[in-house]
C-alpha cells in the first residue's frame, strides 16, 4: 500500500486520505509495512484508490501478481482497439511472412530475419488478444466506498 500511495504524483497523504474519506492517521496506519498490526485498509479503499490513480494500481498489481507466483505486465500501448477484421488481415499477413521465412531456414535463410518475422507474427497475435480482452472490465464491488 505504501508504494501505491507513494506512486501518486504531486499528492500529499492528507489529500489521498481526504479523497478516500478517511483520516490521514488511518491512511498512515494502513501504509505501515509492519506485519504485527491487525487489519489495514480494506480492499474497497484500495480499489477506489486505484480507480482514481492508475499509477497506484500498477504497484498493487505487481504486488499481488508476485504473491500469486506471477508477474504483472502492463499493456504498453494506448492505441485505439482495432476491429476484428483488421486483426485477421494483419495476422494473416504477418503469420504468412513468418511461415515463409521459417520454411527457408533449411535453404540458408538469415536466422536473424526469420526471428524478426516470427516476432512480428507474435506481436500481431498479441495485439489481437489485447483488443479482444480490452472489453472485459473489472466487476464493480458491491457496497464499495463512495
N, C-alpha and C positions, 0 to 999 in steps of 0.2 A: 504494500500500500504506500509505503514511504516513497519508493521510486516512482510510482504512478503520480502521486501529488507533486513531487519534485519536477516531473517532466512537463508540467503545465507551465507554459511560458508567461512571464510577467504577471503572475498571480501570487498573492500572499496566502498563507494558510488561513488567515482570517476571511479572505474573500471566498476561498473554496468552502470553508465551513459555513459561511453565510449562504452560499448557493445551495448547499446540502440541507440547510435548515437545522444545523447543529452548532453547539458552542465550539470555539477554537480549541478549547481544552479537550473536548471529546474527540475532535479530529486528531489532535496531538497524541492522545492516548491510543487511538486506533492505528496510528502510524508507528507506534513503538515496536521495534523488532523483537522485544523480549518475548520469550516463549512461556513465561510463567503468569501472564495476565489472562484473566478469563474473558472470553468473547473478543470484542473488537468491533469494527464497523460491519454491519450486516451487508449481505450481497445486494440488497436493493439500493443502498447508498453507493456501493461500488459500481453498479450498473448505471445509476444516474450520473455519476462522475464521468464514466467512460462515454456515455451518450453526449455529454456536454463538451468533453475534451478528449478527442480520439487519441491524442498523443499519450494520455494516461492509459488508455485501453491497450496499447501496444506493450507496455511494460507488464500489465497484468496477464495478457495473452502469453507472453514469454514465460512468465512465472508458472502459470497453470499448465502450459504445454510441457515444460520441464518436469513438473510434478507427475504428469501422465506418461513420462518417458519419451516425449517427442520434442519437437521444436516448432515455434511459430514462424511462418514465412509469409510476411505481408505481400499483397499484390503490389507490384512496382509500377503499376500504370493507373492513370486516371482517365484513360481514353474512354469514350462512349462505347457501350457494347455494340457489337456488330449483329446483324441479322443472321439467322442460321444458314441461309443460302450463301451468304458471304463467307462464312467459315467453311462450308462444304467446298466452295471453289478454291479457297486458299489451301485447305488441307489436301485436296486432290492434286493441285499443282506442286506443293512442297513435298508431299509423300512420293509423287511420281518422280520428281527430280532425285529424291533420296534413293529410291529403288534403282533408278538408272545408274546413279553414281556407285552404289554398293555392288551392283552386278558387274561393274567394270573393274573391281579390285583385282580379280584374278588375271586381268589383262594389263596390269601395271598402272592403274589409276592412282592419282595423287591421293594418298591416305588423308592428308590434311583437308583436301577439298571434299572428300567423302564425309569426313567428320562434320564439316560445315553444313553440308546438305542434310545430314541426319539431325543436326541441331535445329536447323530451320524447320524441318518437319515436326520435331518435338515442340518447338515454340508455337507453331500453328495449332497443334492439338491442345497445348496448354492454354492458349488464348480462347479456344472454343470452350474448354472446360470452365475457365474463369467466367466467361459471359453466361454460360449455362447455369452456373451456380450463383451468379450475381442476383438472381431474382429471389433467392432464399434469404430471408432476413431473420434476425433474432426474434424469438417469440417474446412479446412483452410480458413482464412479470405481473401477476395479479396482485393488487394491493401494493404496488411499488410506491416508494416515497415520491410524493408530488412536490 
